[in-house]
Amino acid sequence: MPERILVADVGMESRAAGAEAVYTYAARSGLKVGDAHLVPLGPRKAVGYVLAVRETEPADLGFDATLLKPVGPQVRGMELPEPTLDLVREVARQTLSSVPTALGPAVPPGTRDRLVATWEWTGRLPESALSAALQETLRVLQEKAVVDTKTKPLADGTKRHLRALEKAGLARNILALAPAVARRGALGHLRLTPDNDKVEKFLAGPGRRKPAQSVTLMRLQGSEAASFSAQEIKTLGAVTDQTLKALVDAGLLVPAAETPEKPVKPPVPNTEQQVAIDQVSAAVTAGRAETFLLFGVTGSGKTEVYLRCAEEALKRGRQVLYLVPEIALTAQVIAQLRARFGPRVAVLHSNMTPAERLESWLRVRNGEAPVVLGARSAVFAPLTDLGLIVMDEEHEASYKQESSPRYHTKRVATWMARRHGCPLVLGSATPSVESFFEAETGATTLLKMTKRAASARLPDVHLVDLTEMFREHRASVFAPPLHEALGETLAAGSQAILFLNRRAYAPFVVCRDCGYRFMCPHCAVALSFHRRDRRLRCHQCDHDQPAPETCPECAGNKVSAFGVGTEKVEEAVATHFPTARVARLDRDI
């Protein structure tokens, strides 16, 4: 029988090597699935991950076995754990994409430029006599590893000796990540100033002319004494280093310790919270892959339920994955997690710089951060023993990845819960139709929280049927009950907020003579009438044109705008309540 050979199937992320980048290399003994290696790829080298190690006959390769290239040096500290590789294969299966495409979100970013070559002694002794030079090189290796860096490269002669020792099985060449170098002038960890009056004065005064700084401060309000890295604050506010430095110079952001000064005493759960905590915690304790829908009204204390259940998972030495739809909306969540769990929390999301993401990825991979908070891409974190998955605001559309691999976080999280043997908690005040249906049919355990935490009172909601008003030709922007309530509110010196999900003055324009409707030439949607600048605009592609005086179809002059937009509401407030100050806040302002 022909001699069988050992080979390794190595996958590379599609961005580096193409959508079908799984190649076969000559393997050596001791190679493990999940190991990262710097493998030859044509004239260059790329980081790849061992997907399989197998024995095969040369004839089954499909090419001449002499063409096999050996797997390059291992990249230590970048191994993908087995559950993560299983997840990559599952995402590829669910989305009908290739494994390299699904591998992309799981691979730590920004590693190629930080790799440093290191030579180590294998622990074996020479079986035959060595030259004096090789003996001296081996003696040095036995005392400590030899590092070859760009700033301090090894001499050519030393490299030849090391390669000779490697061929004799006495030395091994590995790659490792060089420690991150702090940027000069880096701001470190910051927190919002404890002087609330200072923040409010800024927002009411200079902040009106500095919207980027104001938005950043408002996003941090409610985070109490929590600390954030400079990059986290930049991401939360979608701002630049210049904006951040301006806030530090103004004393609105102050230096902070990375860990909280003192632990925060958690609130006492109410009855509904405790029922939910008990049920989810029981699943955590039993290692049961049960899905819960936590259907709680706004302010009912769902976050406290998540935190209590996370504590239970951490007590058992397991990890927690806490998913949110948008990382820019989660300053308070970061603050609550860090107040409860300190430095054991890692934040992972695609808006971080590659260096920041890599540092968080390594903390998770090394077991330093058993709590991972992030948006949808955080499901690919290198977690090995999940004890709880939380998916807050589970109804949000942003949990669906729109580029390849086009996974839905909920489906992936459900599979992960089964893979790790842990509960999945879907939380929402307005659950998605499919999640609520699954809860009603028993596929998911429904947990209801109908009261606000700390006995806070829910607002009264009044539904007004406008049918009668239209029938009697009394249609108005404000129905009588709303008009009356606004009058009472303003008379009492209080404020009112009017919500409407339509911009412009009116959502469509029609010729009343022939019925011609003004449509976008590109999108086939109605053009909205903006009265302030007398333009018709498409809210899909931003096409705009002057508002017409006559109909292009029949040349009639009965061209009218129909419907209600935010501009029309603003006008109606000024008409009905002339002494009231009104401010419109929409994308056109």
C-alpha positions as CSV (number, residue, x, y, z in Angstrom):
1,M,0.0,0.0,0.0
2,P,1.2,3.5,-0.7
3,E,2.5,5.4,2.3
4,R,-0.1,7.8,3.7
5,I,0.8,11.4,4.4
6,L,-0.3,13.9,7.1
7,V,-2.0,17.1,5.7
8,A,-3.8,20.1,7.2
9,D,-6.7,22.0,5.7
10,V,-6.1,25.6,6.5
11,G,-8.7,28.3,6.1
12,M,-8.0,32.1,5.6
13,E,-10.6,34.9,5.8
14,S,-12.0,35.7,2.5
15,R,-10.8,39.4,2.5
16,A,-7.2,38.2,2.6
17,A,-7.4,35.2,0.3
18,G,-10.7,34.9,-1.5
19,A,-14.1,33.3,-0.8
20,E,-12.8,29.8,-1.3
21,A,-9.6,30.1,0.6
22,V,-9.3,26.7,2.2
23,Y,-5.9,25.1,1.1
24,T,-4.1,21.9,1.9
25,Y,-0.6,22.0,3.4
26,A,1.9,19.4,4.6
27,A,1.3,18.9,8.3
28,R,3.6,18.0,11.1
29,S,2.8,16.0,14.2
30,G,1.3,18.0,17.1
31,L,-0.7,20.3,14.8
32,K,-4.1,21.1,16.4
33,V,-7.4,22.2,14.9
34,G,-7.9,25.9,15.6
35,D,-4.2,26.8,15.6
36,A,-3.2,29.9,13.8
37,H,-0.2,29.7,11.4
38,L,1.5,32.0,9.0
39,V,1.2,30.0,5.8
40,P,2.7,30.5,2.3
41,L,0.1,31.8,-0.2
42,G,1.7,32.2,-3.6
43,P,4.5,34.8,-3.3
44,R,3.2,36.1,0.0
45,K,2.2,34.8,3.5
46,A,-1.1,35.0,5.3
47,V,-2.5,34.0,8.7
48,G,-4.6,30.9,8.4
49,Y,-6.4,28.6,10.8
50,V,-6.2,24.8,10.8
51,L,-9.7,23.5,10.1
52,A,-8.8,19.8,9.9
53,V,-5.7,17.5,10.3
54,R,-6.0,14.2,8.4
55,E,-4.1,11.4,6.8
56,T,-4.5,10.8,3.1
57,E,-2.9,8.9,0.3
58,P,-0.9,11.0,-2.2
59,A,-3.2,9.9,-5.1
60,D,-6.3,11.3,-3.3
61,L,-4.8,14.9,-3.1
62,G,-5.7,15.6,-6.7
63,F,-2.2,17.0,-7.4
64,D,1.4,16.0,-7.1
65,A,2.3,15.5,-3.4
66,T,5.7,17.1,-4.1
67,L,3.8,20.4,-4.6
68,L,2.6,20.4,-1.0
69,K,4.0,23.3,1.0
70,P,4.6,22.9,4.7
71,V,2.5,24.8,7.2
72,G,4.4,27.8,8.4
73,P,5.2,28.9,12.0
74,Q,2.4,28.9,14.5
75,V,1.1,32.2,15.7
76,R,0.8,31.7,19.5
77,G,-2.1,33.3,21.4
78,M,-4.4,33.6,18.4
79,E,-5.9,30.1,18.4
80,L,-9.6,29.9,17.7
81,P,-11.4,27.7,20.3
82,E,-13.4,24.7,19.1
83,P,-16.8,26.3,19.8
84,T,-15.9,29.3,17.7
85,L,-14.9,27.1,14.8
86,D,-18.1,25.2,15.2
87,L,-20.0,28.5,15.0
88,V,-18.1,29.5,11.9
89,R,-19.2,26.3,10.2
90,E,-22.8,26.7,11.4
91,V,-23.0,30.3,10.1
92,A,-21.6,29.1,6.7
93,R,-24.3,26.5,6.7
94,Q,-27.1,28.8,7.7
95,T,-26.2,31.5,5.2
96,L,-25.1,29.3,2.3
97,S,-21.7,31.1,2.4
98,S,-18.2,29.7,2.3
99,V,-16.2,28.9,5.5
100,P,-13.6,31.6,4.7
101,T,-16.5,34.2,4.4
102,A,-17.9,33.1,7.8
103,L,-14.4,33.0,9.3
104,G,-13.9,36.8,8.7
105,P,-15.9,38.1,11.8
106,A,-14.3,35.5,14.1
107,V,-10.7,36.3,13.2
108,P,-8.9,38.9,15.4
109,P,-8.2,42.1,13.4
110,G,-4.9,44.0,13.0
111,T,-2.6,41.1,13.8
112,R,-0.4,40.9,10.7
113,D,1.7,44.0,11.6
114,R,2.2,43.0,15.2
115,L,3.7,39.5,14.6
116,V,7.1,38.9,16.1
117,A,9.3,35.9,15.3
118,T,10.5,33.9,18.3
119,W,12.9,30.9,18.4
120,E,12.5,28.4,21.3
121,W,14.2,25.2,22.4
122,T,12.0,22.1,21.9
123,G,13.3,20.4,25.0
124,R,15.1,17.7,23.0
125,L,18.8,16.9,23.3
126,P,21.1,16.5,20.3
127,E,21.5,12.9,19.0
128,S,24.8,13.6,17.4
129,A,27.7,16.0,17.8
130,L,27.0,19.6,17.0
131,S,29.5,22.2,15.7
132,A,30.7,24.8,18.2
133,A,28.5,27.5,16.7
134,L,25.4,25.3,16.9
135,Q,26.2,24.2,20.5
136,E,26.5,27.9,21.5
137,T,23.3,28.8,19.8
138,L,21.5,25.9,21.5
139,R,22.9,26.9,24.9
140,V,21.5,30.4,24.4
141,L,18.1,28.9,23.4
142,Q,18.1,26.7,26.5
143,E,18.5,29.8,28.7
144,K,15.8,31.9,27.0
145,A,13.9,32.4,23.8
146,V,15.5,34.4,21.0
147,V,13.3,37.1,19.4
148,D,13.7,38.5,15.9
149,T,12.1,41.9,15.5
150,K,12.2,44.6,12.8
151,T,13.9,47.0,15.1
152,K,16.5,44.4,16.3
153,P,16.8,41.8,13.6
154,L,19.0,38.7,14.1
155,A,22.2,38.4,12.2
156,D,22.2,36.2,9.1
157,G,24.6,33.7,10.6
158,T,22.4,33.3,13.8
159,K,19.4,32.7,11.6
160,R,21.3,30.0,9.7
161,H,22.2,28.3,13.0
162,L,18.6,28.5,14.2
163,R,17.3,26.9,11.0
164,A,19.8,24.1,11.3
165,L,18.7,23.4,14.9
166,E,15.1,23.5,13.7
167,K,15.9,20.9,11.0
168,A,17.5,18.7,13.7
169,G,14.3,19.1,15.9
170,L,16.1,21.1,18.6
171,A,14.5,24.5,17.9
172,R,11.1,25.7,16.8
173,N,10.1,29.0,15.2
174,I,6.9,30.5,16.4
175,L,5.2,33.9,16.0
176,A,3.6,35.9,18.7
177,L,1.8,39.2,19.0
178,A,4.0,42.1,20.2
179,P,2.5,44.0,23.1
180,A,0.5,47.0,22.2
181,V,2.3,50.3,22.4
182,A,0.4,53.1,24.0
183,R,0.0,56.0,21.7
184,R,1.7,59.2,22.7
185,G,-0.8,61.6,24.3
186,A,-3.3,58.8,24.7
187,L,-6.1,60.0,27.0
188,G,-6.6,56.7,28.9
189,H,-9.8,56.0,30.8
190,L,-12.3,58.9,31.2
191,R,-15.6,59.5,32.9
192,L,-18.2,62.2,32.9
193,T,-17.5,64.9,35.5
194,P,-19.5,64.4,38.7
195,D,-20.4,68.1,38.6
196,N,-23.9,67.8,37.0
197,D,-24.5,71.5,37.1
198,K,-21.4,72.1,34.9
199,V,-22.7,69.6,32.3
200,E,-26.2,71.2,32.3
201,K,-24.7,74.7,32.0
202,F,-22.6,73.6,29.0
203,L,-25.6,72.0,27.3
204,A,-27.8,75.0,27.8
205,G,-25.1,77.5,26.7
206,P,-21.9,76.8,24.6
207,G,-23.1,73.3,23.8
208,R,-25.8,74.8,21.5
209,R,-23.0,75.7,19.1
210,K,-21.1,72.5,19.6
211,P,-23.4,69.6,18.8
212,A,-20.8,66.9,18.6
213,Q,-19.6,67.6,22.2
214,S,-23.2,67.9,23.4
215,V,-24.3,64.6,21.9
216,T,-21.3,62.9,23.5
217,L,-22.1,64.3,26.9
218,M,-25.8,63.4,26.7
219,R,-24.9,59.8,25.7
220,L,-22.8,59.5,28.8
221,Q,-25.4,61.0,31.1
222,G,-26.8,58.3,33.4
223,S,-23.6,56.3,33.4
224,E,-22.7,57.6,36.9
225,A,-19.1,57.0,37.8
226,A,-18.3,54.4,35.1
227,S,-15.1,54.7,33.2
228,F,-14.7,54.4,29.5
229,S,-11.7,54.2,27.2
230,A,-11.2,57.1,24.9
231,Q,-12.1,54.9,21.9
232,E,-15.3,53.8,23.6
233,I,-16.4,57.4,24.1
234,K,-15.5,58.3,20.5
235,T,-17.6,55.4,19.3
236,L,-20.6,56.2,21.6
237,G,-20.7,59.8,20.4
238,A,-19.4,59.1,16.8
239,V,-16.8,61.9,17.4
240,T,-13.1,62.5,16.7
241,D,-10.1,62.9,18.9
242,Q,-10.4,66.6,18.6
243,T,-13.9,66.6,20.1
244,L,-12.7,64.4,22.9
245,K,-9.7,66.6,23.8
246,A,-12.0,69.6,23.8
247,L,-14.3,68.0,26.4
248,V,-11.2,67.0,28.5
249,D,-9.8,70.5,28.3
250,A,-13.1,71.9,29.4
251,G,-13.2,69.6,32.4
252,L,-16.4,67.9,31.2
253,L,-14.5,64.6,30.9
254,V,-12.1,63.7,33.7
255,P,-9.5,61.0,34.2
256,A,-10.9,57.8,35.8
257,A,-9.7,54.6,37.2
258,E,-10.3,51.5,35.0
259,T,-12.1,49.8,37.8
260,P,-14.9,51.2,40.0
261,E,-13.9,52.8,43.2
262,K,-16.5,50.9,45.2
263,P,-19.0,48.2,44.2
264,V,-22.5,49.4,43.6
265,K,-25.2,47.9,45.8
266,P,-27.8,46.3,43.5
267,P,-31.5,47.3,43.9
268,V,-33.9,44.8,45.5
269,P,-35.9,43.1,42.7
270,N,-39.7,43.4,42.8
271,T,-41.9,40.3,42.6
272,E,-42.1,40.1,38.8
273,Q,-38.3,40.6,38.5
274,Q,-37.6,37.9,41.0
275,V,-39.9,35.4,39.2
276,A,-37.9,36.0,36.0
277,I,-34.6,35.8,37.8
278,D,-35.5,32.5,39.5
279,Q,-36.6,30.9,36.2
280,V,-33.6,32.0,34.2
281,S,-31.2,31.2,37.0
282,A,-32.6,27.7,37.3
283,A,-31.8,27.1,33.6
284,V,-28.3,28.6,34.2
285,T,-27.7,26.2,37.1
286,A,-29.0,23.2,35.2
287,G,-27.0,24.1,32.1
288,R,-30.3,23.9,30.1
289,A,-30.5,25.4,26.6
290,E,-33.9,27.1,27.2
291,T,-35.0,30.2,25.4
292,F,-36.9,32.9,27.4
293,L,-38.8,35.9,26.0
294,L,-38.6,38.6,28.7
295,F,-41.6,40.7,27.7
296,G,-41.3,43.8,30.0
297,V,-42.7,47.3,29.7
298,T,-40.2,50.1,29.4
299,G,-38.7,50.8,32.8
300,S,-39.7,47.4,34.2
301,G,-36.1,46.6,35.2
302,K,-35.2,44.0,32.5
303,T,-31.5,45.0,32.9
304,E,-31.5,44.0,36.6
305,V,-32.8,40.6,35.6
306,Y,-30.0,40.2,33.1
307,L,-27.4,41.3,35.6
308,R,-28.6,38.9,38.4
309,C,-28.7,36.0,36.0
310,A,-25.2,36.9,34.7
311,E,-23.9,36.8,38.3
312,E,-25.3,33.3,38.6
313,A,-23.4,32.2,35.5
314,L,-20.2,33.8,36.6
315,K,-20.4,32.1,40.0
316,R,-20.3,28.8,38.2
317,G,-17.2,29.8,36.3
318,R,-19.0,30.3,33.0
319,Q,-19.1,33.2,30.5
320,V,-21.8,35.7,29.6
321,L,-22.6,37.2,26.2
322,Y,-24.7,40.4,26.4
323,L,-25.9,41.6,23.0
324,V,-27.4,45.0,22.2
325,P,-28.6,46.2,18.8
326,E,-26.5,49.4,18.5
327,I,-23.3,50.0,20.5
328,A,-23.8,53.8,20.3
329,L,-26.9,53.5,22.6
330,T,-25.3,51.6,25.4
331,A,-23.3,53.9,27.7
332,Q,-25.6,53.0,30.6
333,V,-25.4,49.3,29.9
334,I,-21.6,49.5,29.9
335,A,-21.7,51.5,33.1
336,Q,-24.1,49.0,34.8
337,L,-22.0,46.0,33.7
338,R,-18.7,47.6,34.9
339,A,-20.3,48.7,38.1
340,R,-21.3,45.1,38.8
341,F,-18.5,43.1,37.3
342,G,-15.6,45.6,37.1
343,P,-12.7,44.9,34.6
344,R,-14.1,41.5,33.7
345,V,-16.2,43.2,31.0
346,A,-15.0,43.4,27.4
347,V,-16.7,45.5,24.8
348,L,-16.5,44.1,21.2
349,H,-18.0,45.7,18.1
350,S,-17.0,46.6,14.6
351,N,-16.8,50.4,15.1
352,M,-13.7,50.0,17.3
353,T,-10.2,50.5,15.9
354,P,-8.4,47.2,14.9
355,A,-6.0,47.7,17.8
356,E,-8.8,48.1,20.4
357,R,-10.8,45.2,19.0
358,L,-7.7,43.0,19.1
359,E,-7.0,43.9,22.8
360,S,-10.6,43.1,23.7
361,W,-10.5,39.9,21.7
362,L,-7.3,38.8,23.5
363,R,-8.8,39.5,26.9
364,V,-11.7,37.3,26.1
365,R,-9.5,34.6,24.5
366,N,-7.2,34.5,27.6
367,G,-10.1,34.3,30.0
368,E,-9.6,37.8,31.5
369,A,-13.0,39.0,30.5
370,P,-15.8,36.4,31.0
371,V,-18.5,39.1,30.2
372,V,-18.7,40.2,26.6
373,L,-20.9,43.2,25.6
374,G,-21.4,44.0,22.0
375,A,-23.5,44.3,18.9
376,R,-24.3,41.4,16.5
377,S,-20.6,40.7,15.6
378,A,-19.9,39.9,19.3
379,V,-21.4,36.5,18.7
380,F,-18.1,35.5,17.1
381,A,-16.1,36.3,20.3
382,P,-13.7,33.4,21.2
383,L,-16.0,32.1,24.0
384,T,-15.4,28.6,25.3
385,D,-18.0,28.0,28.0
386,L,-21.1,30.2,27.8
387,G,-23.4,30.1,30.7
388,L,-25.9,32.8,29.6
389,I,-26.8,34.7,26.4
390,V,-28.8,37.9,26.6
391,M,-30.2,39.6,23.5
392,D,-31.7,42.9,24.5
393,E,-34.2,44.7,22.3
394,E,-34.5,41.5,20.3
395,H,-37.0,43.0,17.9
396,E,-34.5,45.4,16.4
397,A,-33.8,45.0,12.6
398,S,-30.0,45.8,13.1
399,Y,-29.5,42.3,14.5
400,K,-29.6,41.2,10.8
401,Q,-26.3,41.3,9.1
402,E,-26.8,42.9,5.6
403,S,-23.4,41.9,4.1
404,S,-22.0,38.4,3.6
405,P,-22.3,36.3,5.7
406,R,-25.9,37.4,6.1
407,Y,-26.7,35.9,9.4
408,H,-29.5,36.8,11.8
409,T,-28.1,37.1,15.4
410,K,-31.2,35.5,16.9
411,R,-30.8,32.3,14.9
412,V,-27.1,32.2,15.6
413,A,-27.6,32.8,19.4
414,T,-30.3,30.1,19.5
415,W,-27.7,27.6,18.0
416,M,-25.0,28.8,20.4
417,A,-27.3,28.2,23.4
418,R,-27.8,24.6,22.3
419,R,-24.1,24.2,21.6
420,H,-23.0,25.5,25.0
421,G,-26.0,24.2,27.1
422,C,-27.1,27.6,28.4
423,P,-30.3,29.7,28.4
424,L,-30.9,32.5,25.9
425,V,-32.9,35.5,27.1
426,L,-34.6,37.6,24.5
427,G,-35.7,41.0,26.0
428,S,-38.1,43.5,24.6
429,A,-41.0,45.9,25.5
430,T,-42.2,45.3,21.9
431,P,-41.3,41.7,20.9
432,S,-41.0,40.7,17.3
433,V,-44.0,38.9,15.9
434,E,-42.1,35.6,15.5
435,S,-40.7,35.7,19.0
436,F,-44.1,36.4,20.5
437,F,-45.7,33.6,18.4
438,E,-43.0,31.2,19.6
439,A,-43.8,32.2,23.2
440,E,-47.6,31.7,22.7
441,T,-47.1,28.3,21.2
442,G,-44.8,27.1,23.9
443,A,-41.5,26.9,21.9
444,T,-40.2,29.8,24.1
445,T,-40.8,30.4,27.8
446,L,-42.7,33.7,28.2
447,L,-41.8,35.9,31.2
448,K,-44.0,39.0,31.6
449,M,-43.1,42.1,33.5
450,T,-46.1,44.5,33.5
451,K,-45.0,47.0,36.2
452,R,-42.3,49.5,36.2
453,A,-39.5,48.9,38.7
454,A,-39.4,50.9,42.0
455,S,-43.2,51.4,41.7
456,A,-42.8,54.0,39.0
457,R,-46.1,54.8,37.3
458,L,-46.9,53.9,33.7
459,P,-48.3,56.7,31.6
460,D,-52.0,56.7,30.6
461,V,-52.6,56.0,27.0
462,H,-55.6,57.3,25.1
463,L,-56.5,56.0,21.6
464,V,-58.6,58.5,19.6
465,D,-60.7,57.3,16.6
466,L,-60.5,60.0,13.9
467,T,-63.2,58.4,11.7
468,E,-66.0,60.6,13.0
469,M,-64.0,63.8,12.5
470,F,-63.4,63.0,8.8
471,R,-67.0,62.0,8.3
472,E,-68.1,65.4,9.6
473,H,-65.4,67.2,7.7
474,R,-63.8,68.4,10.9
475,A,-60.4,67.0,10.1
476,S,-57.5,68.8,11.9
477,V,-53.9,68.2,12.8
478,F,-55.0,68.1,16.4
479,A,-58.0,66.0,17.4
480,P,-60.1,67.7,20.1
481,P,-58.8,65.6,23.0
482,L,-55.2,66.3,22.0
483,H,-55.9,70.0,21.5
484,E,-57.5,70.2,25.0
485,A,-54.6,68.3,26.6
486,L,-52.0,70.5,24.9
487,G,-53.9,73.6,26.1
488,E,-53.9,72.3,29.7
489,T,-50.3,71.4,29.6
490,L,-49.1,74.7,28.3
491,A,-51.4,76.6,30.8
492,A,-49.7,74.7,33.6
493,G,-46.3,75.9,32.4
494,S,-45.2,72.3,31.4
495,Q,-43.7,71.0,28.2
496,A,-45.2,68.7,25.6
497,I,-43.6,66.4,23.0
498,L,-45.4,65.5,19.8
499,F,-44.1,62.5,17.9
500,L,-44.7,62.0,14.2
501,N,-42.8,59.5,11.9
502,R,-43.0,61.7,8.7
503,R,-40.7,64.5,7.8
504,A,-41.5,67.5,5.5
505,Y,-44.8,69.5,5.3
506,A,-46.8,66.8,3.5
507,P,-45.9,63.3,2.4
508,F,-47.3,63.5,-1.2
509,V,-48.5,66.0,-3.8
510,V,-51.4,65.3,-6.2
511,C,-53.2,67.1,-9.0
512,R,-56.9,67.3,-8.0
513,D,-58.0,67.7,-11.6
514,C,-56.5,64.5,-13.1
515,G,-55.1,62.6,-10.1
516,Y,-51.4,62.9,-11.2
517,R,-49.1,62.0,-8.3
518,F,-45.6,63.4,-8.2
519,M,-43.2,60.4,-7.9
520,C,-39.4,60.1,-7.6
521,P,-38.0,59.2,-11.1
522,H,-35.5,56.9,-9.5
523,C,-37.3,55.1,-6.6
524,A,-41.0,55.1,-7.6
525,V,-42.0,56.5,-4.3
526,A,-44.0,59.7,-3.6
527,L,-42.1,62.9,-3.4
528,S,-42.6,64.8,-0.1
529,F,-43.4,68.6,-0.1
530,H,-41.0,70.7,2.0
531,R,-42.7,74.0,2.4
532,R,-39.8,75.9,3.9
533,D,-37.7,75.8,0.7
534,R,-40.7,74.9,-1.6
535,R,-39.0,71.7,-2.9
536,L,-40.2,68.2,-3.6
537,R,-37.8,65.6,-2.1
538,C,-37.4,61.8,-2.2
539,H,-36.6,60.5,1.2
540,Q,-35.0,57.4,-0.3
541,C,-32.4,58.8,-2.7
542,D,-32.5,62.6,-1.9
543,H,-33.6,63.5,-5.4
544,D,-35.2,67.0,-5.3
545,Q,-37.0,69.4,-7.6
546,P,-38.9,72.7,-7.4
547,A,-42.5,72.5,-6.1
548,P,-44.8,72.7,-9.1
549,E,-47.4,75.4,-9.8
550,T,-49.2,73.4,-12.5
551,C,-49.7,69.8,-13.3
552,P,-47.3,68.4,-16.0
553,E,-49.9,65.9,-17.1
554,C,-53.0,68.1,-17.6
555,A,-51.6,71.6,-17.1
556,G,-54.2,72.2,-14.4
557,N,-53.4,74.5,-11.4
558,K,-55.1,72.5,-8.7
559,V,-51.9,70.9,-7.4
560,S,-52.2,70.2,-3.6
561,A,-50.1,68.7,-0.9
562,F,-51.9,66.0,1.2
563,G,-51.1,64.4,4.6
564,V,-49.3,65.7,7.7
565,G,-45.5,66.0,8.2
566,T,-43.5,67.5,11.0
567,E,-43.4,70.9,9.3
568,K,-47.2,71.0,9.2
569,V,-47.4,70.1,12.9
570,E,-44.9,72.9,13.7
571,E,-47.2,75.3,11.8
572,A,-50.3,74.0,13.5
573,V,-48.8,74.5,17.0
574,A,-47.9,78.1,16.1
575,T,-51.4,78.7,14.8
576,H,-53.4,77.2,17.7
577,F,-51.0,78.2,20.5
578,P,-49.4,81.4,19.4
579,T,-47.7,82.1,22.7
580,A,-46.1,78.7,22.9
581,R,-42.4,78.3,22.0
582,V,-42.0,75.4,19.5
583,A,-38.9,73.6,18.3
584,R,-38.9,71.0,15.5
585,L,-36.4,68.2,15.7
586,D,-36.0,66.1,12.6
587,R,-33.4,65.2,10.0
588,D,-34.1,68.4,8.0
589,I,-33.1,70.7,11.0
